[in-house]
Amino acid sequence: AREALAEASDGPARAAALGAVIGGGFGFRGDPRCYQEQDPANSHLNRVLERRRGLPILLSVIYLEVARRVGLPMQGLALPGHFLVRLRDAGGDLFLDPFGGGALWGLGDCERQIASYYGEVSPELTAAIMEPPAQGAILARILRNLKQTYLALDELWRALATVERLLLLDGSDPGELRDRGLLRLRQTHAAIEDLERYAREHPAATDLGEIKSFVRELVGRMAPRN
């Protein structure tokens, strides 16, 4: 990549060169089947590097890390339902789609992606959505993808492990606190503690009735053992 970028004279040429090396030369690109298949390998960086296939966000991480090492000012772009990378350039931002083998997107393409999920939105909201995500936010999105995969596969202990990692990133996240309690099937005391804390700290939660009912059920299961 460094050799290819040395020959690029401007932002568009640098963006095209990076896509040509990673997406073209090395063959990193998305496989549409990954949206139908529940395969954790699509969210594991080591497996994505081996297979050169994965979810958009994992492929984007590879682009971001290569760009960082060669001194290219590139950031993530967390669009709804898709993840891109953005090259900051004096002539305007450039967007690459790692899932598409490094294909270039325009601002209009990004706006259409946003509209496909949220409908027509204000320029202010569009600008907020297109703010570059922090590294922690990227990691959290990867973990949430992995969590959903494990839930779909009914591998609940692996799903619990991803929730534990999400809570390391943000221990105050109410949804992950609730989900940890629901997934602690063999840790009844800990499950009750999580769910009672969730109920205590979020009294306006829409699922509070269901959570309290589940806690009563857990307490009832423990009673014969006491």
PyMOL commands that place a pseudoatom at each C-alpha (Angstrom):
pseudoatom trace, name=CA, resn=ALA, resi=1, chain=A, elem=C, hetatm=0, pos=[0.000, 0.000, 0.000]
pseudoatom trace, name=CA, resn=ARG, resi=2, chain=A, elem=C, hetatm=0, pos=[2.820, 2.393, 0.838]
pseudoatom trace, name=CA, resn=GLU, resi=3, chain=A, elem=C, hetatm=0, pos=[4.389, 1.870, -2.590]
pseudoatom trace, name=CA, resn=ALA, resi=4, chain=A, elem=C, hetatm=0, pos=[1.058, 2.361, -4.379]
pseudoatom trace, name=CA, resn=LEU, resi=5, chain=A, elem=C, hetatm=0, pos=[0.254, 5.513, -2.411]
pseudoatom trace, name=CA, resn=ALA, resi=6, chain=A, elem=C, hetatm=0, pos=[3.656, 7.026, -3.173]
pseudoatom trace, name=CA, resn=GLU, resi=7, chain=A, elem=C, hetatm=0, pos=[2.602, 7.229, -6.816]
pseudoatom trace, name=CA, resn=ALA, resi=8, chain=A, elem=C, hetatm=0, pos=[-0.812, 8.812, -6.050]
pseudoatom trace, name=CA, resn=SER, resi=9, chain=A, elem=C, hetatm=0, pos=[-0.895, 12.571, -6.601]
pseudoatom trace, name=CA, resn=ASP, resi=10, chain=A, elem=C, hetatm=0, pos=[-4.164, 13.575, -4.874]
pseudoatom trace, name=CA, resn=GLY, resi=11, chain=A, elem=C, hetatm=0, pos=[-6.926, 12.379, -2.549]
pseudoatom trace, name=CA, resn=PRO, resi=12, chain=A, elem=C, hetatm=0, pos=[-9.010, 10.500, -5.119]
pseudoatom trace, name=CA, resn=ALA, resi=13, chain=A, elem=C, hetatm=0, pos=[-5.903, 8.748, -6.424]
pseudoatom trace, name=CA, resn=ARG, resi=14, chain=A, elem=C, hetatm=0, pos=[-4.849, 7.771, -2.911]
pseudoatom trace, name=CA, resn=ALA, resi=15, chain=A, elem=C, hetatm=0, pos=[-8.310, 6.409, -2.123]
pseudoatom trace, name=CA, resn=ALA, resi=16, chain=A, elem=C, hetatm=0, pos=[-8.365, 4.435, -5.373]
pseudoatom trace, name=CA, resn=ALA, resi=17, chain=A, elem=C, hetatm=0, pos=[-4.846, 3.113, -4.724]
pseudoatom trace, name=CA, resn=LEU, resi=18, chain=A, elem=C, hetatm=0, pos=[-5.729, 1.855, -1.250]
pseudoatom trace, name=CA, resn=GLY, resi=19, chain=A, elem=C, hetatm=0, pos=[-8.855, 0.119, -2.552]
pseudoatom trace, name=CA, resn=ALA, resi=20, chain=A, elem=C, hetatm=0, pos=[-6.900, -1.393, -5.430]
pseudoatom trace, name=CA, resn=VAL, resi=21, chain=A, elem=C, hetatm=0, pos=[-4.299, -2.869, -3.085]
pseudoatom trace, name=CA, resn=ILE, resi=22, chain=A, elem=C, hetatm=0, pos=[-6.551, -4.206, -0.307]
pseudoatom trace, name=CA, resn=GLY, resi=23, chain=A, elem=C, hetatm=0, pos=[-9.707, -4.971, -2.272]
pseudoatom trace, name=CA, resn=GLY, resi=24, chain=A, elem=C, hetatm=0, pos=[-8.169, -5.748, -5.641]
pseudoatom trace, name=CA, resn=GLY, resi=25, chain=A, elem=C, hetatm=0, pos=[-4.664, -7.071, -5.055]
pseudoatom trace, name=CA, resn=PHE, resi=26, chain=A, elem=C, hetatm=0, pos=[-5.322, -8.942, -1.807]
pseudoatom trace, name=CA, resn=GLY, resi=27, chain=A, elem=C, hetatm=0, pos=[-8.965, -9.705, -2.514]
pseudoatom trace, name=CA, resn=PHE, resi=28, chain=A, elem=C, hetatm=0, pos=[-10.524, -8.441, 0.709]
pseudoatom trace, name=CA, resn=ARG, resi=29, chain=A, elem=C, hetatm=0, pos=[-14.231, -7.967, 0.074]
pseudoatom trace, name=CA, resn=GLY, resi=30, chain=A, elem=C, hetatm=0, pos=[-17.611, -8.861, 1.432]
pseudoatom trace, name=CA, resn=ASP, resi=31, chain=A, elem=C, hetatm=0, pos=[-19.600, -11.986, 0.811]
pseudoatom trace, name=CA, resn=PRO, resi=32, chain=A, elem=C, hetatm=0, pos=[-23.354, -11.240, 0.585]
pseudoatom trace, name=CA, resn=ARG, resi=33, chain=A, elem=C, hetatm=0, pos=[-24.038, -14.663, 2.104]
pseudoatom trace, name=CA, resn=CYS, resi=34, chain=A, elem=C, hetatm=0, pos=[-22.680, -13.418, 5.440]
pseudoatom trace, name=CA, resn=TYR, resi=35, chain=A, elem=C, hetatm=0, pos=[-26.014, -11.645, 5.974]
pseudoatom trace, name=CA, resn=GLN, resi=36, chain=A, elem=C, hetatm=0, pos=[-27.889, -14.941, 5.729]
pseudoatom trace, name=CA, resn=GLU, resi=37, chain=A, elem=C, hetatm=0, pos=[-25.339, -17.214, 7.396]
pseudoatom trace, name=CA, resn=GLN, resi=38, chain=A, elem=C, hetatm=0, pos=[-24.900, -16.960, 11.148]
pseudoatom trace, name=CA, resn=ASP, resi=39, chain=A, elem=C, hetatm=0, pos=[-21.122, -17.399, 11.127]
pseudoatom trace, name=CA, resn=PRO, resi=40, chain=A, elem=C, hetatm=0, pos=[-19.084, -15.854, 13.970]
pseudoatom trace, name=CA, resn=ALA, resi=41, chain=A, elem=C, hetatm=0, pos=[-16.013, -15.945, 11.698]
pseudoatom trace, name=CA, resn=ASN, resi=42, chain=A, elem=C, hetatm=0, pos=[-17.401, -12.868, 9.916]
pseudoatom trace, name=CA, resn=SER, resi=43, chain=A, elem=C, hetatm=0, pos=[-16.849, -10.898, 13.149]
pseudoatom trace, name=CA, resn=HIS, resi=44, chain=A, elem=C, hetatm=0, pos=[-13.503, -12.376, 14.214]
pseudoatom trace, name=CA, resn=LEU, resi=45, chain=A, elem=C, hetatm=0, pos=[-10.598, -10.329, 12.890]
pseudoatom trace, name=CA, resn=ASN, resi=46, chain=A, elem=C, hetatm=0, pos=[-8.182, -13.261, 12.710]
pseudoatom trace, name=CA, resn=ARG, resi=47, chain=A, elem=C, hetatm=0, pos=[-10.671, -15.281, 10.616]
pseudoatom trace, name=CA, resn=VAL, resi=48, chain=A, elem=C, hetatm=0, pos=[-11.422, -12.303, 8.362]
pseudoatom trace, name=CA, resn=LEU, resi=49, chain=A, elem=C, hetatm=0, pos=[-7.687, -11.909, 7.714]
pseudoatom trace, name=CA, resn=GLU, resi=50, chain=A, elem=C, hetatm=0, pos=[-7.404, -15.614, 6.871]
pseudoatom trace, name=CA, resn=ARG, resi=51, chain=A, elem=C, hetatm=0, pos=[-10.479, -15.807, 4.629]
pseudoatom trace, name=CA, resn=ARG, resi=52, chain=A, elem=C, hetatm=0, pos=[-10.357, -12.228, 3.281]
pseudoatom trace, name=CA, resn=ARG, resi=53, chain=A, elem=C, hetatm=0, pos=[-14.118, -12.152, 3.797]
pseudoatom trace, name=CA, resn=GLY, resi=54, chain=A, elem=C, hetatm=0, pos=[-16.225, -10.676, 6.573]
pseudoatom trace, name=CA, resn=LEU, resi=55, chain=A, elem=C, hetatm=0, pos=[-18.763, -8.102, 7.644]
pseudoatom trace, name=CA, resn=PRO, resi=56, chain=A, elem=C, hetatm=0, pos=[-18.301, -4.502, 6.438]
pseudoatom trace, name=CA, resn=ILE, resi=57, chain=A, elem=C, hetatm=0, pos=[-17.091, -3.250, 9.811]
pseudoatom trace, name=CA, resn=LEU, resi=58, chain=A, elem=C, hetatm=0, pos=[-14.329, -5.891, 10.076]
pseudoatom trace, name=CA, resn=LEU, resi=59, chain=A, elem=C, hetatm=0, pos=[-13.132, -5.177, 6.548]
pseudoatom trace, name=CA, resn=SER, resi=60, chain=A, elem=C, hetatm=0, pos=[-13.195, -1.466, 7.398]
pseudoatom trace, name=CA, resn=VAL, resi=61, chain=A, elem=C, hetatm=0, pos=[-10.989, -2.070, 10.441]
pseudoatom trace, name=CA, resn=ILE, resi=62, chain=A, elem=C, hetatm=0, pos=[-8.382, -3.569, 8.104]
pseudoatom trace, name=CA, resn=TYR, resi=63, chain=A, elem=C, hetatm=0, pos=[-8.527, -0.491, 5.858]
pseudoatom trace, name=CA, resn=LEU, resi=64, chain=A, elem=C, hetatm=0, pos=[-8.262, 1.814, 8.883]
pseudoatom trace, name=CA, resn=GLU, resi=65, chain=A, elem=C, hetatm=0, pos=[-5.245, 0.002, 10.298]
pseudoatom trace, name=CA, resn=VAL, resi=66, chain=A, elem=C, hetatm=0, pos=[-3.403, -0.087, 6.969]
pseudoatom trace, name=CA, resn=ALA, resi=67, chain=A, elem=C, hetatm=0, pos=[-4.173, 3.611, 6.460]
pseudoatom trace, name=CA, resn=ARG, resi=68, chain=A, elem=C, hetatm=0, pos=[-2.914, 4.450, 9.946]
pseudoatom trace, name=CA, resn=ARG, resi=69, chain=A, elem=C, hetatm=0, pos=[0.363, 2.656, 9.322]
pseudoatom trace, name=CA, resn=VAL, resi=70, chain=A, elem=C, hetatm=0, pos=[1.013, 4.497, 6.053]
pseudoatom trace, name=CA, resn=GLY, resi=71, chain=A, elem=C, hetatm=0, pos=[-0.027, 7.892, 7.435]
pseudoatom trace, name=CA, resn=LEU, resi=72, chain=A, elem=C, hetatm=0, pos=[-3.296, 8.238, 5.529]
pseudoatom trace, name=CA, resn=PRO, resi=73, chain=A, elem=C, hetatm=0, pos=[-5.958, 10.311, 7.395]
pseudoatom trace, name=CA, resn=MET, resi=74, chain=A, elem=C, hetatm=0, pos=[-8.820, 7.821, 7.315]
pseudoatom trace, name=CA, resn=GLN, resi=75, chain=A, elem=C, hetatm=0, pos=[-11.800, 7.415, 9.654]
pseudoatom trace, name=CA, resn=GLY, resi=76, chain=A, elem=C, hetatm=0, pos=[-14.685, 5.022, 10.067]
pseudoatom trace, name=CA, resn=LEU, resi=77, chain=A, elem=C, hetatm=0, pos=[-18.193, 5.891, 8.903]
pseudoatom trace, name=CA, resn=ALA, resi=78, chain=A, elem=C, hetatm=0, pos=[-20.920, 4.060, 10.834]
pseudoatom trace, name=CA, resn=LEU, resi=79, chain=A, elem=C, hetatm=0, pos=[-23.924, 4.309, 8.538]
pseudoatom trace, name=CA, resn=PRO, resi=80, chain=A, elem=C, hetatm=0, pos=[-27.088, 2.423, 9.504]
pseudoatom trace, name=CA, resn=GLY, resi=81, chain=A, elem=C, hetatm=0, pos=[-26.833, -1.091, 8.132]
pseudoatom trace, name=CA, resn=HIS, resi=82, chain=A, elem=C, hetatm=0, pos=[-23.426, -0.541, 6.554]
pseudoatom trace, name=CA, resn=PHE, resi=83, chain=A, elem=C, hetatm=0, pos=[-19.927, 0.548, 7.531]
pseudoatom trace, name=CA, resn=LEU, resi=84, chain=A, elem=C, hetatm=0, pos=[-17.557, 2.518, 5.304]
pseudoatom trace, name=CA, resn=VAL, resi=85, chain=A, elem=C, hetatm=0, pos=[-14.263, 4.349, 5.638]
pseudoatom trace, name=CA, resn=ARG, resi=86, chain=A, elem=C, hetatm=0, pos=[-13.743, 8.039, 4.890]
pseudoatom trace, name=CA, resn=LEU, resi=87, chain=A, elem=C, hetatm=0, pos=[-10.627, 9.749, 3.619]
pseudoatom trace, name=CA, resn=ARG, resi=88, chain=A, elem=C, hetatm=0, pos=[-10.405, 13.381, 4.650]
pseudoatom trace, name=CA, resn=ASP, resi=89, chain=A, elem=C, hetatm=0, pos=[-9.193, 15.419, 1.678]
pseudoatom trace, name=CA, resn=ALA, resi=90, chain=A, elem=C, hetatm=0, pos=[-8.857, 19.108, 0.895]
pseudoatom trace, name=CA, resn=GLY, resi=91, chain=A, elem=C, hetatm=0, pos=[-11.050, 18.624, -2.159]
pseudoatom trace, name=CA, resn=GLY, resi=92, chain=A, elem=C, hetatm=0, pos=[-13.815, 16.971, -0.127]
pseudoatom trace, name=CA, resn=ASP, resi=93, chain=A, elem=C, hetatm=0, pos=[-14.381, 13.763, 1.779]
pseudoatom trace, name=CA, resn=LEU, resi=94, chain=A, elem=C, hetatm=0, pos=[-13.968, 10.487, -0.096]
pseudoatom trace, name=CA, resn=PHE, resi=95, chain=A, elem=C, hetatm=0, pos=[-15.796, 7.311, 0.920]
pseudoatom trace, name=CA, resn=LEU, resi=96, chain=A, elem=C, hetatm=0, pos=[-14.658, 3.744, 0.296]
pseudoatom trace, name=CA, resn=ASP, resi=97, chain=A, elem=C, hetatm=0, pos=[-16.745, 0.600, 0.670]
pseudoatom trace, name=CA, resn=PRO, resi=98, chain=A, elem=C, hetatm=0, pos=[-14.463, -2.212, 1.898]
pseudoatom trace, name=CA, resn=PHE, resi=99, chain=A, elem=C, hetatm=0, pos=[-17.348, -4.693, 1.580]
pseudoatom trace, name=CA, resn=GLY, resi=100, chain=A, elem=C, hetatm=0, pos=[-17.521, -3.756, -2.096]
pseudoatom trace, name=CA, resn=GLY, resi=101, chain=A, elem=C, hetatm=0, pos=[-13.812, -4.322, -2.621]
pseudoatom trace, name=CA, resn=GLY, resi=102, chain=A, elem=C, hetatm=0, pos=[-12.882, -0.686, -2.050]
pseudoatom trace, name=CA, resn=ALA, resi=103, chain=A, elem=C, hetatm=0, pos=[-15.474, 0.858, -4.372]
pseudoatom trace, name=CA, resn=LEU, resi=104, chain=A, elem=C, hetatm=0, pos=[-15.902, 4.625, -4.059]
pseudoatom trace, name=CA, resn=TRP, resi=105, chain=A, elem=C, hetatm=0, pos=[-19.124, 6.090, -2.673]
pseudoatom trace, name=CA, resn=GLY, resi=106, chain=A, elem=C, hetatm=0, pos=[-20.297, 9.668, -2.997]
pseudoatom trace, name=CA, resn=LEU, resi=107, chain=A, elem=C, hetatm=0, pos=[-22.042, 11.771, -0.378]
pseudoatom trace, name=CA, resn=GLY, resi=108, chain=A, elem=C, hetatm=0, pos=[-25.326, 11.106, -2.161]
pseudoatom trace, name=CA, resn=ASP, resi=109, chain=A, elem=C, hetatm=0, pos=[-24.812, 7.349, -1.747]
pseudoatom trace, name=CA, resn=CYS, resi=110, chain=A, elem=C, hetatm=0, pos=[-24.312, 7.836, 1.999]
pseudoatom trace, name=CA, resn=GLU, resi=111, chain=A, elem=C, hetatm=0, pos=[-27.445, 9.974, 2.249]
pseudoatom trace, name=CA, resn=ARG, resi=112, chain=A, elem=C, hetatm=0, pos=[-29.483, 7.336, 0.406]
pseudoatom trace, name=CA, resn=GLN, resi=113, chain=A, elem=C, hetatm=0, pos=[-28.215, 4.659, 2.794]
pseudoatom trace, name=CA, resn=ILE, resi=114, chain=A, elem=C, hetatm=0, pos=[-29.343, 6.781, 5.756]
pseudoatom trace, name=CA, resn=ALA, resi=115, chain=A, elem=C, hetatm=0, pos=[-32.728, 7.480, 4.128]
pseudoatom trace, name=CA, resn=SER, resi=116, chain=A, elem=C, hetatm=0, pos=[-33.268, 3.762, 3.463]
pseudoatom trace, name=CA, resn=TYR, resi=117, chain=A, elem=C, hetatm=0, pos=[-33.316, 3.220, 7.249]
pseudoatom trace, name=CA, resn=TYR, resi=118, chain=A, elem=C, hetatm=0, pos=[-34.686, 6.471, 8.659]
pseudoatom trace, name=CA, resn=GLY, resi=119, chain=A, elem=C, hetatm=0, pos=[-36.563, 8.069, 5.771]
pseudoatom trace, name=CA, resn=GLU, resi=120, chain=A, elem=C, hetatm=0, pos=[-36.033, 11.733, 5.078]
pseudoatom trace, name=CA, resn=VAL, resi=121, chain=A, elem=C, hetatm=0, pos=[-33.942, 13.283, 7.843]
pseudoatom trace, name=CA, resn=SER, resi=122, chain=A, elem=C, hetatm=0, pos=[-32.690, 16.789, 8.537]
pseudoatom trace, name=CA, resn=PRO, resi=123, chain=A, elem=C, hetatm=0, pos=[-29.200, 17.892, 7.440]
pseudoatom trace, name=CA, resn=GLU, resi=124, chain=A, elem=C, hetatm=0, pos=[-28.307, 18.204, 11.129]
pseudoatom trace, name=CA, resn=LEU, resi=125, chain=A, elem=C, hetatm=0, pos=[-29.219, 14.586, 11.844]
pseudoatom trace, name=CA, resn=THR, resi=126, chain=A, elem=C, hetatm=0, pos=[-27.378, 13.430, 8.720]
pseudoatom trace, name=CA, resn=ALA, resi=127, chain=A, elem=C, hetatm=0, pos=[-24.284, 15.285, 9.883]
pseudoatom trace, name=CA, resn=ALA, resi=128, chain=A, elem=C, hetatm=0, pos=[-24.571, 13.704, 13.347]
pseudoatom trace, name=CA, resn=ILE, resi=129, chain=A, elem=C, hetatm=0, pos=[-24.902, 10.195, 11.883]
pseudoatom trace, name=CA, resn=MET, resi=130, chain=A, elem=C, hetatm=0, pos=[-21.828, 10.801, 9.730]
pseudoatom trace, name=CA, resn=GLU, resi=131, chain=A, elem=C, hetatm=0, pos=[-19.637, 11.889, 12.629]
pseudoatom trace, name=CA, resn=PRO, resi=132, chain=A, elem=C, hetatm=0, pos=[-16.634, 9.543, 12.870]
pseudoatom trace, name=CA, resn=PRO, resi=133, chain=A, elem=C, hetatm=0, pos=[-17.147, 6.893, 15.566]
pseudoatom trace, name=CA, resn=ALA, resi=134, chain=A, elem=C, hetatm=0, pos=[-14.624, 6.497, 18.366]
pseudoatom trace, name=CA, resn=GLN, resi=135, chain=A, elem=C, hetatm=0, pos=[-12.594, 3.291, 18.537]
pseudoatom trace, name=CA, resn=GLY, resi=136, chain=A, elem=C, hetatm=0, pos=[-14.698, 2.107, 21.476]
pseudoatom trace, name=CA, resn=ALA, resi=137, chain=A, elem=C, hetatm=0, pos=[-17.877, 2.605, 19.452]
pseudoatom trace, name=CA, resn=ILE, resi=138, chain=A, elem=C, hetatm=0, pos=[-16.444, 0.549, 16.585]
pseudoatom trace, name=CA, resn=LEU, resi=139, chain=A, elem=C, hetatm=0, pos=[-15.532, -2.253, 18.971]
pseudoatom trace, name=CA, resn=ALA, resi=140, chain=A, elem=C, hetatm=0, pos=[-18.998, -2.112, 20.560]
pseudoatom trace, name=CA, resn=ARG, resi=141, chain=A, elem=C, hetatm=0, pos=[-20.661, -2.438, 17.145]
pseudoatom trace, name=CA, resn=ILE, resi=142, chain=A, elem=C, hetatm=0, pos=[-18.501, -5.478, 16.339]
pseudoatom trace, name=CA, resn=LEU, resi=143, chain=A, elem=C, hetatm=0, pos=[-19.417, -7.063, 19.669]
pseudoatom trace, name=CA, resn=ARG, resi=144, chain=A, elem=C, hetatm=0, pos=[-23.140, -6.408, 19.176]
pseudoatom trace, name=CA, resn=ASN, resi=145, chain=A, elem=C, hetatm=0, pos=[-22.989, -8.091, 15.769]
pseudoatom trace, name=CA, resn=LEU, resi=146, chain=A, elem=C, hetatm=0, pos=[-21.254, -11.053, 17.384]
pseudoatom trace, name=CA, resn=LYS, resi=147, chain=A, elem=C, hetatm=0, pos=[-23.783, -11.135, 20.220]
pseudoatom trace, name=CA, resn=GLN, resi=148, chain=A, elem=C, hetatm=0, pos=[-26.684, -11.336, 17.767]
pseudoatom trace, name=CA, resn=THR, resi=149, chain=A, elem=C, hetatm=0, pos=[-24.929, -14.125, 15.874]
pseudoatom trace, name=CA, resn=TYR, resi=150, chain=A, elem=C, hetatm=0, pos=[-24.454, -16.195, 19.036]
pseudoatom trace, name=CA, resn=LEU, resi=151, chain=A, elem=C, hetatm=0, pos=[-28.064, -15.612, 20.091]
pseudoatom trace, name=CA, resn=ALA, resi=152, chain=A, elem=C, hetatm=0, pos=[-29.255, -16.805, 16.686]
pseudoatom trace, name=CA, resn=LEU, resi=153, chain=A, elem=C, hetatm=0, pos=[-27.091, -19.925, 17.069]
pseudoatom trace, name=CA, resn=ASP, resi=154, chain=A, elem=C, hetatm=0, pos=[-28.422, -20.441, 20.625]
pseudoatom trace, name=CA, resn=GLU, resi=155, chain=A, elem=C, hetatm=0, pos=[-24.846, -20.322, 21.945]
pseudoatom trace, name=CA, resn=LEU, resi=156, chain=A, elem=C, hetatm=0, pos=[-25.920, -18.405, 25.012]
pseudoatom trace, name=CA, resn=TRP, resi=157, chain=A, elem=C, hetatm=0, pos=[-22.686, -18.683, 26.967]
pseudoatom trace, name=CA, resn=ARG, resi=158, chain=A, elem=C, hetatm=0, pos=[-20.800, -17.107, 24.059]
pseudoatom trace, name=CA, resn=ALA, resi=159, chain=A, elem=C, hetatm=0, pos=[-23.447, -14.379, 23.840]
pseudoatom trace, name=CA, resn=LEU, resi=160, chain=A, elem=C, hetatm=0, pos=[-22.939, -13.777, 27.568]
pseudoatom trace, name=CA, resn=ALA, resi=161, chain=A, elem=C, hetatm=0, pos=[-19.187, -13.436, 26.997]
pseudoatom trace, name=CA, resn=THR, resi=162, chain=A, elem=C, hetatm=0, pos=[-19.789, -10.692, 24.407]
pseudoatom trace, name=CA, resn=VAL, resi=163, chain=A, elem=C, hetatm=0, pos=[-22.152, -8.881, 26.789]
pseudoatom trace, name=CA, resn=GLU, resi=164, chain=A, elem=C, hetatm=0, pos=[-19.454, -8.996, 29.488]
pseudoatom trace, name=CA, resn=ARG, resi=165, chain=A, elem=C, hetatm=0, pos=[-17.068, -7.309, 27.057]
pseudoatom trace, name=CA, resn=LEU, resi=166, chain=A, elem=C, hetatm=0, pos=[-19.654, -4.708, 26.094]
pseudoatom trace, name=CA, resn=LEU, resi=167, chain=A, elem=C, hetatm=0, pos=[-20.082, -3.857, 29.774]
pseudoatom trace, name=CA, resn=LEU, resi=168, chain=A, elem=C, hetatm=0, pos=[-16.321, -3.453, 30.090]
pseudoatom trace, name=CA, resn=LEU, resi=169, chain=A, elem=C, hetatm=0, pos=[-16.626, -0.750, 27.430]
pseudoatom trace, name=CA, resn=ASP, resi=170, chain=A, elem=C, hetatm=0, pos=[-19.669, 0.883, 29.057]
pseudoatom trace, name=CA, resn=GLY, resi=171, chain=A, elem=C, hetatm=0, pos=[-20.725, -0.450, 32.424]
pseudoatom trace, name=CA, resn=SER, resi=172, chain=A, elem=C, hetatm=0, pos=[-23.772, 1.837, 32.535]
pseudoatom trace, name=CA, resn=ASP, resi=173, chain=A, elem=C, hetatm=0, pos=[-25.452, 0.525, 29.357]
pseudoatom trace, name=CA, resn=PRO, resi=174, chain=A, elem=C, hetatm=0, pos=[-28.950, -0.484, 30.571]
pseudoatom trace, name=CA, resn=GLY, resi=175, chain=A, elem=C, hetatm=0, pos=[-29.697, -2.855, 27.701]
pseudoatom trace, name=CA, resn=GLU, resi=176, chain=A, elem=C, hetatm=0, pos=[-26.503, -4.836, 28.169]
pseudoatom trace, name=CA, resn=LEU, resi=177, chain=A, elem=C, hetatm=0, pos=[-26.992, -4.941, 31.949]
pseudoatom trace, name=CA, resn=ARG, resi=178, chain=A, elem=C, hetatm=0, pos=[-30.474, -6.389, 31.398]
pseudoatom trace, name=CA, resn=ASP, resi=179, chain=A, elem=C, hetatm=0, pos=[-29.217, -8.877, 28.814]
pseudoatom trace, name=CA, resn=ARG, resi=180, chain=A, elem=C, hetatm=0, pos=[-26.420, -10.060, 31.084]
pseudoatom trace, name=CA, resn=GLY, resi=181, chain=A, elem=C, hetatm=0, pos=[-29.010, -10.804, 33.763]
pseudoatom trace, name=CA, resn=LEU, resi=182, chain=A, elem=C, hetatm=0, pos=[-31.184, -12.696, 31.291]
pseudoatom trace, name=CA, resn=LEU, resi=183, chain=A, elem=C, hetatm=0, pos=[-28.222, -14.706, 29.997]
pseudoatom trace, name=CA, resn=ARG, resi=184, chain=A, elem=C, hetatm=0, pos=[-26.802, -15.685, 33.395]
pseudoatom trace, name=CA, resn=LEU, resi=185, chain=A, elem=C, hetatm=0, pos=[-28.769, -18.923, 33.376]
pseudoatom trace, name=CA, resn=ARG, resi=186, chain=A, elem=C, hetatm=0, pos=[-26.396, -20.761, 35.694]
pseudoatom trace, name=CA, resn=GLN, resi=187, chain=A, elem=C, hetatm=0, pos=[-25.591, -17.760, 37.895]
pseudoatom trace, name=CA, resn=THR, resi=188, chain=A, elem=C, hetatm=0, pos=[-28.955, -17.181, 39.518]
pseudoatom trace, name=CA, resn=HIS, resi=189, chain=A, elem=C, hetatm=0, pos=[-27.813, -14.841, 42.296]
pseudoatom trace, name=CA, resn=ALA, resi=190, chain=A, elem=C, hetatm=0, pos=[-25.816, -12.714, 39.843]
pseudoatom trace, name=CA, resn=ALA, resi=191, chain=A, elem=C, hetatm=0, pos=[-28.736, -12.687, 37.392]
pseudoatom trace, name=CA, resn=ILE, resi=192, chain=A, elem=C, hetatm=0, pos=[-31.093, -11.400, 40.080]
pseudoatom trace, name=CA, resn=GLU, resi=193, chain=A, elem=C, hetatm=0, pos=[-28.602, -8.708, 41.090]
pseudoatom trace, name=CA, resn=ASP, resi=194, chain=A, elem=C, hetatm=0, pos=[-28.295, -7.489, 37.476]
pseudoatom trace, name=CA, resn=LEU, resi=195, chain=A, elem=C, hetatm=0, pos=[-32.033, -7.448, 36.847]
pseudoatom trace, name=CA, resn=GLU, resi=196, chain=A, elem=C, hetatm=0, pos=[-32.868, -5.780, 40.171]
pseudoatom trace, name=CA, resn=ARG, resi=197, chain=A, elem=C, hetatm=0, pos=[-30.270, -3.117, 39.447]
pseudoatom trace, name=CA, resn=TYR, resi=198, chain=A, elem=C, hetatm=0, pos=[-31.772, -2.630, 35.983]
pseudoatom trace, name=CA, resn=ALA, resi=199, chain=A, elem=C, hetatm=0, pos=[-35.245, -2.206, 37.489]
pseudoatom trace, name=CA, resn=ARG, resi=200, chain=A, elem=C, hetatm=0, pos=[-33.955, 0.133, 40.181]
pseudoatom trace, name=CA, resn=GLU, resi=201, chain=A, elem=C, hetatm=0, pos=[-31.948, 2.379, 37.843]
pseudoatom trace, name=CA, resn=HIS, resi=202, chain=A, elem=C, hetatm=0, pos=[-34.467, 2.421, 34.975]
pseudoatom trace, name=CA, resn=PRO, resi=203, chain=A, elem=C, hetatm=0, pos=[-37.947, 2.639, 36.513]
pseudoatom trace, name=CA, resn=ALA, resi=204, chain=A, elem=C, hetatm=0, pos=[-39.459, 3.937, 33.259]
pseudoatom trace, name=CA, resn=ALA, resi=205, chain=A, elem=C, hetatm=0, pos=[-38.249, 0.990, 31.128]
pseudoatom trace, name=CA, resn=THR, resi=206, chain=A, elem=C, hetatm=0, pos=[-41.010, -0.383, 28.914]
pseudoatom trace, name=CA, resn=ASP, resi=207, chain=A, elem=C, hetatm=0, pos=[-40.120, -3.987, 29.745]
pseudoatom trace, name=CA, resn=LEU, resi=208, chain=A, elem=C, hetatm=0, pos=[-40.026, -3.452, 33.518]
pseudoatom trace, name=CA, resn=GLY, resi=209, chain=A, elem=C, hetatm=0, pos=[-43.093, -5.631, 34.170]
pseudoatom trace, name=CA, resn=GLU, resi=210, chain=A, elem=C, hetatm=0, pos=[-41.594, -8.577, 32.300]
pseudoatom trace, name=CA, resn=ILE, resi=211, chain=A, elem=C, hetatm=0, pos=[-38.248, -8.177, 34.063]
pseudoatom trace, name=CA, resn=LYS, resi=212, chain=A, elem=C, hetatm=0, pos=[-39.846, -8.071, 37.534]
pseudoatom trace, name=CA, resn=SER, resi=213, chain=A, elem=C, hetatm=0, pos=[-41.907, -11.151, 36.694]
pseudoatom trace, name=CA, resn=PHE, resi=214, chain=A, elem=C, hetatm=0, pos=[-38.767, -12.990, 35.608]
pseudoatom trace, name=CA, resn=VAL, resi=215, chain=A, elem=C, hetatm=0, pos=[-36.960, -12.002, 38.816]
pseudoatom trace, name=CA, resn=ARG, resi=216, chain=A, elem=C, hetatm=0, pos=[-39.857, -13.382, 40.880]
pseudoatom trace, name=CA, resn=GLU, resi=217, chain=A, elem=C, hetatm=0, pos=[-39.596, -16.603, 38.885]
pseudoatom trace, name=CA, resn=LEU, resi=218, chain=A, elem=C, hetatm=0, pos=[-35.850, -16.832, 39.610]
pseudoatom trace, name=CA, resn=VAL, resi=219, chain=A, elem=C, hetatm=0, pos=[-36.409, -16.189, 43.309]
pseudoatom trace, name=CA, resn=GLY, resi=220, chain=A, elem=C, hetatm=0, pos=[-39.097, -18.872, 43.327]
pseudoatom trace, name=CA, resn=ARG, resi=221, chain=A, elem=C, hetatm=0, pos=[-36.731, -21.384, 41.787]
pseudoatom trace, name=CA, resn=MET, resi=222, chain=A, elem=C, hetatm=0, pos=[-34.173, -20.695, 44.502]
pseudoatom trace, name=CA, resn=ALA, resi=223, chain=A, elem=C, hetatm=0, pos=[-36.608, -21.012, 47.402]
pseudoatom trace, name=CA, resn=PRO, resi=224, chain=A, elem=C, hetatm=0, pos=[-36.739, -24.849, 47.517]
pseudoatom trace, name=CA, resn=ARG, resi=225, chain=A, elem=C, hetatm=0, pos=[-32.935, -24.915, 47.684]
pseudoatom trace, name=CA, resn=ASN, resi=226, chain=A, elem=C, hetatm=0, pos=[-32.728, -22.557, 50.687]
for i in range(1, 226): cmd.bond("trace and resi %d" % i, "trace and resi %d" % (i + 1))
show_as sticks, trace
zoom trace
